[in-house]
Amino acid sequence: MIIRLGRLEATILCSLMIFASFIAAVAYETKSTAAATHTQTFSLPVVMYHHVTENESKAGKYTVLTREFENDLKLIKSQGYTTVTVRELIDFVKNGKPLPDKPIMLTFDDGFESFYALAFPLLQRYNLKAVVSVIGSVTERYSTIDDHNINYSNLNFDEISELDKSGIVEIQNHSYDMHKNSAKSRKGMSKLMNESNAEYSKALEADLMAAQRALWDNCRIKPTAVAYPYGAYSKQTLAIVKNCGFECTMLCEEKINKITQGDSECLYGLGRYNRESGISSEDFFRNILTD
């Protein structure tokens, strides 16, 4: 049977066919655009150093030899990894700024002066970055005394300012005075047994902000991350840390982190691999640099 359409019906049918084709094209383009702009996720290994020494007798679980640190840097570069800072992670997650294909983060806890004397020159030589988390009260003390024994001394504010201005060292918060672990004190940033939530919140916030003020007043530095002393924290800790404006926290748990664009929660609770002495760079990084 042949259906004859009038001029009006034919015009309407033609318009509908054009509209349907347009809708199909838009749907295809939207799907293609979504596929092209998929959310990126990176695996991020983080290494945790503390003290550096040239004295073999002082090397141990939390103290590496200078040559071991240099070998680590050589291996990282040879494997094609690029060192990144907390700021770069935040820019990627929250602002969409690209990360290198194989990112890795090198962190130093406690703020020992050995970092300035022994590790910093090597970072400069190999053009690599590091994140140094300092203790506010200890930094203040070493800024008022003339003690530069790198077997135990800590960074002072002048050294911290120089490191910050180098462009390859980022300074972060390791508490003002909670780097303690004894029967007479809380362990790190954990809650005391008989401490109320309100008391704990007040104590932790006061400590964190005291460290922030010390670094701002003396160096014009505003840390964005907290490295928990001893990796110790409590259920309420993260909420308090967030309320203080910090965008990242670092633990002492050994795990590879997944950093996902648009997911700000992935920046909290970064795992880190403790680098101890007596292990070759190849053996230490064997199961960490997995790409």
Secondary structure, DSSP 8 states (H G I E B T S, - for coil): ------HHHHHHHHHHHHHHHHHHHHHHHHHHHHHHT---EEEE-EEEE-EEES-GGG-BTTEEEHHHHHHHHHHHHHTT-EE--HHHHHHHHHH-----SSEEEEEEEE-BHHIIIIIHHHHHHHT--EEEEE-HHHHHHHTTS----TTT-B--HHHHHHHHHTSSEEEEE--SS----STTS-STT---TT--HHHHHHHHHHHHHHHHHHHHHHH-----EEE-GGG---TTHHHHHHHTT--EEE-S----EEEETT-GGGGSSB--EE--TTS-HHHHHTTT---
